[in-house]
Amino acid sequence: MDLQLSPDDLAFRDEVRAFLRENLTPEVVYRSHTEVHPPNEEDRRWWNSVLNRKGWAAPSLPVEYGGTGWSPIRRGIFERECRLAGAPELRWQGLRLIGPVICEFGSEDQKKRYIPPILEGTEQWAQGFSEPGAGSDLASLKSTAILDGDKYIVNGQKIWTTEAGYSELGFFLVRTDTTSKHGGISMIIIDMSSPGITVRPIEMINGDPSTFEVFLDNVEVPRENLIGEPGTAWQQTKFLLANERTSSADIDKAYGDLRRIRAIARREHKNGRPLIEDPGFRQRLTQLELEVEALEWSVLRVLCNAPSHHPSAASASVLKIKGSDLQHKLTKLATDALGPRALRLYTREQAFNAQISALWPGYVPGVTHDMLYMRACSIYGGSREIQKNIIAKIAFAM
Ligand SMILES: Cc1cc2nc3c(=O)[nH]c(=O)nc-3n(C[C@H](O)[C@H](O)[C@H](O)COP(=O)(O)OP(=O)(O)OC[C@H]3O[C@@H](n4cnc5c(N)ncnc54)[C@H](O)[C@@H]3O)c2cc1C
C-alpha cells in the first residue's frame, strides 16, 4: 500500500484548504474548536448550505442523489481538513444515516421529497431506534404502527434520541407485526411536529442535554412514509448501523483532538518547562498519534475494499471499538494536559461565550465538557460489548 497522497489528492487538499479559509469566520471556528455537545445548531445548518452550494455537503450519498463521488481517501482528506480548520460538524442523522438508507431502500417519491432538504440542511433528522428495554437488544422494541386506512397510528416511547428537540423529522423503528421478532419491524419517517409527539430533554453528565426522550401517543403518519415493504427494516437497520459504526471511528475528531492537545501542551508548563517537552507526556501523545494514524489507514482499507464503500458489520464493529477507545484516551490526555484548569466545567453556553484571559486561555473551554460527553461513545451506536459479540459471532461462523 502506498501511504503517500497522490499529486491529485494533494491538489484536492489545497483546494479544500482554500475553500475553508475563504468561507469560515473566526466566531464559527472558535465555537467548533470548543468541541462541545451539541455543537451550535445555527452554525451547522449554515455550513450545510454553504457546502451544498459547492456540491460538497454529502460525501456519503451516491452521486446521482447529490453525493460527491469522492474516493474514501478524498473523503478522509476533506473531513480531516474541515475538522482541523474548525468547520462545524454537520449532523450525521440525515447525511450519513437516513440519507443513504432512503437512496438504497426508499421509493422515488421519498428520494425526491427528502434528499434535497438533507443536502441543503433545512430539514434535520433524529434517529428513533432505542427504547427503554430495547437498546442492545434492539429487536425487542415495542413501539407499534398499526395501519388504519391510508395512515399508520404510532404509539410507544423512544429514549436517547440525539438532538430530537430541534429536528424537523425522525426515522423510527416500529413494530408493524407483533408475531415475528425481526420480521415485524419497519422503518417509518415521522414529522416531529405531528400531534401526539412529546419530546423531553435528558441532561447529560456534562450538564447539557443532547439526547431526548420521545413519546409517541396515537401519532398519525401517512402510509407512504414507511420505507420499503412492511417488516423489512432489519436489513435497512444493519446497513445503517454499519455506516454509523464506521463513522464512529471518528478519525477527523481524533486529528482535531491531537491538534488541541498539542496546542495545550505548548502553552502549559510542568517543572518550569513546556509540557510538550516532558518525556512522559510526549510518550503518551506519540503513542496516540501512531494509533490514530493506524486506525485511519484501517478505515481507508475497509472502505476501499467494501462493495460501494459500505463496510461489513464485523469490520465496522472493529473500527468502532478502536475508535471509541482512542476517543476515551485522547479526551483524557487533553484534560490531563490542562491540569487543575480542567476542574472548571464550562457548560455549552459558557464555553461559547467564555471570557478569555491569561488565566483562562481560549483553549480551556470545552475540554472537560468533551471528555465527559465522549465517555458515551463506547455506548452509542451499539455498546462495546455488543460489538465484541458481533465480531465473535462472525469469527465463529467462519
Ligand atoms: C449519548 C448517547 C446518544 C445516543 N443517541 C441515540 C440516538 O440518536 N438514537 C437511538 O436510537 N439511540 C441512541 N442512543 C442509545 C444507544 O444506542 C444505546 O444506549 C445502546 O445501544 C445501549 O443500549 P441501552 O442503553 O439500552 O443499554 P443496555 O442494552 O441495557 O446495556 C447495558 C449494559 O449491558 C451490556 N450488555 C447488554 N446486552 C449484552 C450482551 N448480550 N452481552 C454482553 N453485554 C451486554 C451493554 O454492553 C451495556 O454495558 C444513544 C446513547 C447515548 C449514550
The ligand as a Gaussian input file, in Angstrom:
#p B3LYP/6-31G(d) Opt

LIG

0 1
 C      -25.030000       9.890000      24.145000
 C      -25.918000       8.865000      23.545000
 C      -26.563000       9.153000      22.341000
 C      -27.438000       8.195000      21.789000
 N      -28.116000       8.530000      20.643000
 C      -29.054000       7.671000      20.168000
 C      -29.895000       8.047000      19.075000
 O      -29.773000       9.148000      18.500000
 N      -30.845000       7.194000      18.675000
 C      -31.035000       5.967000      19.261000
 O      -31.911000       5.228000      18.825000
 N      -30.271000       5.591000      20.317000
 C      -29.291000       6.413000      20.788000
 N      -28.528000       6.047000      21.869000
 C      -28.817000       4.778000      22.538000
 C      -27.725000       3.724000      22.387000
 O      -27.753000       3.155000      21.102000
 C      -27.974000       2.675000      23.490000
 O      -27.741000       3.327000      24.723000
 C      -27.068000       1.489000      23.364000
 O      -27.406000       0.705000      22.241000
 C      -27.121000       0.590000      24.626000
 O      -28.435000       0.259000      24.943000
 P      -29.013000       0.505000      26.428000
 O      -28.701000       1.895000      26.839000
 O      -30.427000       0.088000      26.428000
 O      -28.160000      -0.450000      27.368000
 P      -28.410000      -1.985000      27.646000
 O      -28.740000      -2.671000      26.369000
 O      -29.367000      -2.109000      28.769000
 O      -26.975000      -2.454000      28.115000
 C      -26.478000      -2.195000      29.444000
 C      -25.110000      -2.843000      29.563000
 O      -25.215000      -4.259000      29.377000
 C      -24.350000      -4.692000      28.335000
 N      -24.994000      -5.757000      27.560000
 C      -26.267000      -5.777000      27.098000
 N      -26.506000      -6.917000      26.414000
 C      -25.351000      -7.621000      26.415000
 C      -24.938000      -8.874000      25.868000
 N      -25.789000      -9.619000      25.147000
 N      -23.670000      -9.289000      26.049000
 C      -22.782000      -8.532000      26.768000
 N      -23.126000      -7.337000      27.338000
 C      -24.371000      -6.888000      27.164000
 C      -24.133000      -3.472000      27.455000
 O      -22.906000      -3.543000      26.751000
 C      -24.113000      -2.345000      28.480000
 O      -22.842000      -2.240000      29.064000
 C      -27.629000       6.951000      22.437000
 C      -26.961000       6.678000      23.636000
 C      -26.129000       7.622000      24.196000
 C      -25.461000       7.302000      25.498000

